[in-house]
């Protein structure tokens, strides 16, 4: 279904896709950045409808697809792409997409999982994520080179133990995944770690971004990112965590 995805042109090189008919809880942002030599796709949504046909990278140009973490709303269509990269922390689990780490089972039980059926006879109860073994593993300090721009990998656990983000130091462009985003931050999943999340927020207070593109919600500037991080630190401090 071509209309399953919405597309927003962010700038001349950046497009954001999302799945507007998916429940808000798992409606993630998908980022396509056009580089000189290599294109970059950050996260792949739920995998309910094919994503690859929506990405307009030329057939003869490499497309590197990075999963910021292994949760269902970020890896659903990862198997559709050849050049797959993801966090070293969870790398082995991409071979099977074990539901204990993807939380795919949560979607099958989610009331109002979709507001519109993607196909006749589709059922959330049948939802599965296809295995997608990684071609490259990413960890703190690794570099991703698109030819005209380079991103540094940051390991930013808390929401999940494997959460990574991509930071272009020269321009301040920041693909944050679920490490931070402009919406209610989720820190109560079985693999969440609030102490680690607080350390991540402390680190992000001083990260000199120009613009941040998160895994959910609208994009944000450095001032707004500091507000989000400070609010989280204040809220969790009051809880004695």
N, C-alpha and C positions, 0 to 999 in steps of 0.2 A: 504494500500500500504506500504509494508515493507521498501521500499526505499525512502519514503517521508521524513524520518529523516536521518540526518547524525550524526555519533557518533565519538567523539574524546576521547581517553583515556588520561586523564591528569596525573594521577598517579595511584598507585595500588588501591586506594580507591575512586577515583573521575573520573566520566565520564561526558562530556559535550555533550548534544544533541542540535541540531538546525534544522530548516526547510529551507533547501537551495533553495527551489522553491517558497518561500514566498517573497513578495516584501521586499526589504531591510529595509524599514521604520518600518515594524512590524516583522522582523526576529529576534526573541529573543533567548537568551541562556537559556537552561534548564540544571540544575546541579543535578547530582545524586551522593550523598556521602554515602558510606557504613560505618555504625557505628557498634560497637560491638553488641549492643542489638537492636538498631533501625536504619533503614536507613532513609536518608533525601533526599527529592526531592524539589528543589527550583525552583518554577515557572513551568508552564505547556504548554507554547506555545499557538498557535492559536486554537487548537481543530478541525482542518480540518480533520485530520486522527487520529485514536486512538493512544494515547501515552502509555497507561498502558502496552500493550504487549511488548513495547520496554524497559521496566524497569525490570532488572533481579534480583530484590529482591526476595528471597525465599518466597513461599506462607505462611510459618509459621513464618515469621519475620515481625514485624510491619514496615510500611513505612509511615513516617510523611511527608505530602506534605504542603509546605509553599508557599503561594502567597505573594510576596513582595509588591504588590499593585493590584488594581482591573482593570487595563487596559487590553484590549482585548488580547494582545500578551503575557500576563502572566497568564491568568486564563482560556484559552479556553478549556483545558482538565481537569480542576480541578474536574469536576463532576464525572470523572472516578474513583476517589480514595475515600476511606472511611475516613481516618484520615486527615482531611483538617484543616489547620490553616491559619489565615490571620490577617491583621491589625484590631485592635479594632475600629479605626476611621471610617472604611467603612464596618464593620462586617454585619450590617443589610442588606446591599445592595447585599451581596453574595446570599441572599435568592431568589432574582429575576434576578440578573445580568442586572439591568436597563441600557439600552444603553446610557443614559445620563452620566453615570459614566464609563462604559466600553469603550465607543467610537466604539462599533461594527459597527455602521452605517458608520463610516469613511471607513472601509474596503470594504463595498459594493460599495462605489463610487470611490475606489482607482484604477486609471488606471494601468494596469499591475499588478493586485493584486497577481497573481501567474504566474510563467513562464512555468509551466507544470500543466496540470489538474490532480488532485488527483484521479479522477474517471470519467468515461464516464458520460457526462451530468451535471457535477458539474458546478455551477454558483456562483460567488461571491455574486450575488444579493440575494441568499438564505442563506447567512451566518448568523448564530445565535449562541449565547453562552447559554449553558444550566445552569440553576440555580445550585448552589453548596453551600448550607448552611454550615457554618463553625462549626467544632466540638470544636475548640479552638480559642480564640482571643488572639492576641499578642500586647503588648505595651512596651514602653520604660522600660528596666530593667528586663523583663521577661527572663526566662532561658529555653533553649531547651537542653535536656540531651539525648545523644545517647549511653550512657554507658561508652564509652572510651573517649568521648569529649563533652564539653558543649559550647553552643553558647549563647551569650547575645544579646537580641533584642535591636536594636537602632531605634528610630523613627526619620527619616531624611526627613522631608517634603520639598517641593519645586517643584520638577517635578510633583508630585501629593501630595495632602494633607495627604494621608494615607501611603506614602512610608516608608517601614521598611527595615532594613538590619540585617544580622546575623554576629556576631563577636566572634570568638573563641580566647579569651584572652591568653590562654596558648600557642597557636601555631601561632597566628597572621593570621589565615585564615579568610577571609572576603567575605561573599556573599552580594554584594552591591545592587542587584536589579537595579533600575534605579535612585538610589540616586546619583551614580557616575559611569561612565563607560568610556572606552577609545574610544570615538567617539563624534560627535557633540551632546552636551547635549540639550535636549528639555525642554524649559521653557516657551513656548507660547501656551500651551493647555488651554482650558477654565478653568480648575481647577489648573493650575500652579500658583505658587506664587514666584516671583523672590526675594523678600525680604527674604522669608523663605529659598529659595535655597541658598542665600548668607550666611545665618546663618549656614546651613548645611555644606557648603564648608569650612567655618571658623572652624567648629568642626572637619572636616575630616583632616585638615592640621596637627593635632597633634595625630591622631589615629595611634597607633603603629602596623600597619599591616605587615605581611610577604608577603602575596600574596592576591590580590583582584580578585574575579570573578564577573564581572558585568553582567547586564541584556542584554547588547549588546557589541559588539566589543571584542578585545583580553583581556586577563588577564593582570594585572599590579602589580608592586611592590610599596613600600611606596614612593619612589622617584617620580615615574610616577604619583601616585595619587596626590601628592602635586603639581606637575606641572599642572595637569588637574584642580585642585581646584583653584590654583593661577591664571591660565589663565581665568577661569570663573569670578573670583572676579575682575580681572583687566578689563575684557571686559564689565561687567555690571556696574562697577564704572564709566567707560567712558560714559556710557549711562545715568549717573546720577540716577541709581537705587540702 
